[in-house]
Amino acid sequence: MEVTVAWMYVQHYTFVWMYHLYALFEYAMFCIYFMQLVRGKIRSLILYSIPVFSVISLSISYWYYNFATFPGANINTEGVFVCIICTYVLLNLDIHRFSAIHKNPDFWISLGLLIFFAGTFFSNGLYTYLLYLDSQRAKQLFDIINKPFNLILYSCFIIGFLCAIPRRSTLRLS
């Protein structure tokens, strides 16, 4: 998504509409991932939250943004739902699965998402309003806030993915 938007931005194509659709896809993918980590009633709640979020997000996109401006409210709504799920996952991690919490990939993925959505909540909500006042400064402020949080998010994802790689506990001499 980021690469596509960057390319479209350089080519001066309209790309904001992609965020409206991407938020739906992204939330569904996060839910599918987190449903593997929880059981019972919580798993069902996460599953049911996908159509609930979709209806809320599409309604906001259609009636408030007209699919024409950055969907800050949609992303913040997604962020609230994801933060609730991540907090639950972090508070209920299986501590016996890994020798230390920092070796658990689910810890890093949940932590990255929690930091990202909590950190960008303010800028996502303010960005649409600031675009009307001064679009150049709005973009600068958005970049100043969002780029470091993107870096933190992707760093946590990379650490989580690296933690998921099985390790051999002993060396073999051939």
N, C-alpha and C positions, 0 to 999 in steps of 0.2 A: 504494500500500500504506500509506504513512505517513498519508495523509489518511483512509483507511478505518479504520485502527486508532485514530486520534485520535477520529473520530466515534463508533466503537463504545465507546471508553473513556468518553467523555462520557455516552453513553447507558447505561452500566453493562452492556453486553453482553459476553459472553465472546468474546475475540478472539485469545487466545494460539494457538489451533489454526491460525490463518492463517499464522503464522510457520513452522510445520512444512511447509506446502505451498509457501509463498512461497520458502523456501530452495531447493527443488527447481527451481522455475521460474526463479528468479534465476540459479542456477548454470548451467542450460542456456542461458539467454540470453547470459550472459558468455562461455560456451564458443563459442557460435555467432559472437559478435563476434570473439573472438580467433582462431578458426579461419580467418578471412579474412586474418589477418596473418602466419600461419605456413604452412609447406609440409611435405610429406613425412611422416616418422615422427612429428614433434611434432604435426602436425595430427591424425593417427590416434590418438595418445595422448590428446589433448584430447577427441576424439570418443568414445573408449572410456571416458573418465573420467566421462561423463554417467551411463550406467547404473550404474557402480561407485558413484558418489556417491549416486545415487538409492537403491540397495539399502542402503548404509550409513546414510544419513539416515533412511529409512523404518524401518529396524530399530531405530535409536536412539529414534526417535519412538514406536514401538509398545512396545518392551520396557522402555525406561528412563523415558520421559516420559509414556507413555500418551496422547499428544497433549493433555495437560492443563496442562503448565507450559512456560515459555519454553525453547525448544530451543537452549540455549547451546552444547552439544557439536556439534549439527548445524551451527550457524552457524560455529563455530570450524573444523570439518572443511572446510566450504565455503571458509572463509578461507585455510586452509593450501593447498588446491588452487589457489585464485585467486591467492594470493601467488606460488606456484611459476610459474604461467603468466605473471603480470605481470612477474616478475623476468626470465624468459626473453625476453619481448617487449621489455622495456626494454634488455636487454643486446644485443639483435639488431635494434634499430630501423634502418631504412634512412636513413642520414645524408645521402644525396644527394637524397632526396625533398623536403626543405624546406631553406630557407636557414639555419635555426637550429633547435635541438632544441625550444625553447620554442614554436615555431610548429607542431609536430607534434601533432595531436589525440590520437594513440595514446599519446604520452608522457603527456599530462595525464590521460587516462582510466586508464592503467596506474598512474600515480603515485598518483592519488586512491584507487584500490582498494587498493593496497599500504599506504598510510598508514592507511586506514580499518580494514582487517582486522587489521593489526599492532597498531594502537592500541586496538581494542576486544576483542582476544583475552582479556585479563585479565578485563574486566568481564563478558563473555559467559559465561565459565566460572564466575565467582564468583556471578553474579546468582541462579542457581537455588538455590544453597546458602544465600545470604543471605536469600532469600525465606522460608525456613523459620524463620530466627532472628528477623528483624524486617523485615516486608514494606515498611513505610513507608521505612525507611532504605535498604533495598535499592533501591527505586525512585529515591530521591534520588541515591544513588551512581551508579546506572546512567545517570540523566539527566546528571549532572555529567560523566561520562566520555564517553558516547555522543553527546550533542548537539553538542559541538565537532567530533568526528570526522565526524558527519553533515554538518556545515557545510563542513568541508574537502572531503569527498567530493563533495558537490553543487557546490561552487565549482570543483573540478577538472573535473567533468563539464561545467559551463557554459563554462569556458575552452576545453576540448577541442572542444565543439560550435561555439563561436565561431571557433576555429582552422580548423574544417572548412569554413566558409563561403568559397566562392571570392571572391577579391579581384581587382578590376581594377588593373592595374599603372599605367595612365595615365588621366588625366582627359580627357574629351571635351568640347570646346567646341562648342556647337551654334549 
